[in-house]
Amino acid sequence: MDAACRRCKADLSLLVAVEETRASELVRSAEAIMANDGDAALQHAETAHHLRADRDSWRRLATAHLLRRDFERALTCRAAAL
């Protein structure tokens, strides 16, 4: 992927790196969810969410909280994802 703005040629390599890290954290969160590991799922989901919050990160947070049986936070995150 080209890490320069097509219009102004600004170096976007840091933004690309952040997005790649975020995507990796979302994958790790999904893997932890599949392994029924709520603590690891939450850790990875929170990291992704801090890098850039969106529907996917809110949903992963909600699922991780469900696995940890923190239903109040799960509901709050689910509502934010809508």
RAFENMO-V853749 format. One record per pair of residues at least 12 apart in sequence whose C-alpha atoms are under 8 Angstrom apart, sorted by sequence separation. I is the first residue (numbers start at 1). J is the second residue. D is the distance in whole Angstrom. If there is no record, write none. Layout:
# RAFENMO-V853749
i=I j=J d=D
i=I j=J d=D
This chain:
# RAFENMO-V853749
i=29 j=41 d=4
i=45 j=57 d=6
i=62 j=74 d=4
i=3 j=16 d=7
i=28 j=41 d=7
i=29 j=42 d=7
i=61 j=74 d=7
i=62 j=75 d=7
i=29 j=43 d=8
i=62 j=76 d=8
i=29 j=44 d=5
i=45 j=60 d=6
i=46 j=61 d=7
i=62 j=77 d=5
i=28 j=44 d=6
i=29 j=45 d=6
i=45 j=61 d=6
i=61 j=77 d=6
i=62 j=78 d=6
i=26 j=44 d=7
i=42 j=60 d=8
i=59 j=77 d=7
i=25 j=44 d=5
i=26 j=45 d=6
i=41 j=60 d=8
i=42 j=61 d=6
i=45 j=64 d=8
i=58 j=77 d=5
i=59 j=78 d=6
i=25 j=45 d=7
i=41 j=61 d=8
i=58 j=78 d=7
i=25 j=47 d=7
i=26 j=48 d=6
i=42 j=64 d=5
i=58 j=80 d=7
i=59 j=81 d=6
i=25 j=48 d=6
i=41 j=64 d=5
i=42 j=65 d=7
i=58 j=81 d=5
i=22 j=47 d=7
i=23 j=48 d=7
i=39 j=64 d=7
i=55 j=80 d=8
i=56 j=81 d=8
i=22 j=48 d=5
i=38 j=64 d=5
i=55 j=81 d=5
i=21 j=48 d=8
i=22 j=49 d=8
i=38 j=65 d=7
i=54 j=81 d=7
i=55 j=82 d=7
i=38 j=66 d=8
i=22 j=51 d=6
i=38 j=67 d=5
i=39 j=68 d=7
i=22 j=52 d=7
i=30 j=60 d=7
i=33 j=63 d=8
i=37 j=67 d=7
i=38 j=68 d=5
i=26 j=57 d=7
i=29 j=60 d=7
i=33 j=64 d=7
i=36 j=67 d=7
i=19 j=51 d=8
i=18 j=51 d=7
i=26 j=60 d=8
i=33 j=67 d=8
